[in-house]
């Protein structure tokens, strides 16, 4: 695998750390900014809003740019957003920087994937995509706990400075390792829009939004739940967040093995399991810490086992919309990432406590499970596409580089 692919994964790691590290920093940020924890939680939604808007727009807008140039510019904007965020005097400016940073990150995602597959032979394209996306999983396992530790010891602003510095390192590595000059293919927007007009595809996007929202709503307030409901000391929070990430890695491995042959079944069983784990966590949040910690691991596993099926299935459903289909799926992930923390904040503001957030997760997972079952029924009633269509569609996503 070319060094440049690992550098692209590094870029996803540094920026992905920022996407999720706020879950461990919310109490300190709320106190420093003079807002409630639910209001601080909206900063997670702000980032997701930028991803929702930026993913489909920048996926098309940057395809004609030289790829290395696009990657460097987008990372520079991301760094600038975090520098301004680190010195932001108030909540409003910080909120704005989260949206700007997310716009840049969304664009980086699309260009990074296209660049990675352009650098490897056809038989290694899936592996290259998995490696780049693995940077986000590593961010959950390593970056988020590290950011939480730094935030607890030196303040949340130090965590923002650290992400900015790490992204500068990634930017320099991008300049050194990623070949320059290549441009992406010029897509036919009309053809892609026609390809997007499939009910089954939009049902899959709904499953994506429910699935990610179901896990992120609990994860967003997990630090507060552990300290306020379970009674765990703040020093243990990073370790528990890392355990969540380890569960997520296990879920990705299992889901990656089952998604190819049983995509819909993986979605249905995974979301059913997520609903069950979330409900048990809501019921036992005030119980022994060992029980809650074990449930956090299972939450990560159930939350991420569906990810491979969610990512790959949309390309099979719409082989003639290769550019927009993946970008819109990224937007769907972030619809869940936007709406779910807001719902969690409403539940907390209503006085139901942090444990009630897990009930929101259980409800979203149940809705996602029902949608996945519906997708399975639709799939059985719809004539199957030719088996070979999935492979060419993947090639078309990245033709001419």
Secondary structure, DSSP 8 states (H G I E B T S, - for coil): --HHHHHHHHHHHHHHHHHHHGGGTHHHHHHHHT--HHHHHHHHHHHHHHHHHHHHHHHHHTTTSBHHHHHHHHHHHHHHHHHHHHH-SSHHHHHHHHHHHHHHHHHHHHHHHHHHHHTS-GGGHHHHHHHHHHHHHHIIIIIHHHHHHHHHHH-HHHHHHHHHHHHHHHHHHHHHHS-SS-B-----HHHHHHHT--HHHHHHHHHHHHHHHHHHHHHHTHHHIIIIII---HHHHHHHHHHHHHHHHHHHHHHHHHHTT-HHHHHHHHHHHHHHHHHHHHHHTTS-HHHHHHHHHHHHHHHHTTHHHHHHHHHHHTTT-HHHHHHHHHHHHHHHHHHHHHHHHHHHHTT--THHHHHHHHHHHHHHHHHHHHHHHHHHHS----TTHHHHHHHHHTTT-
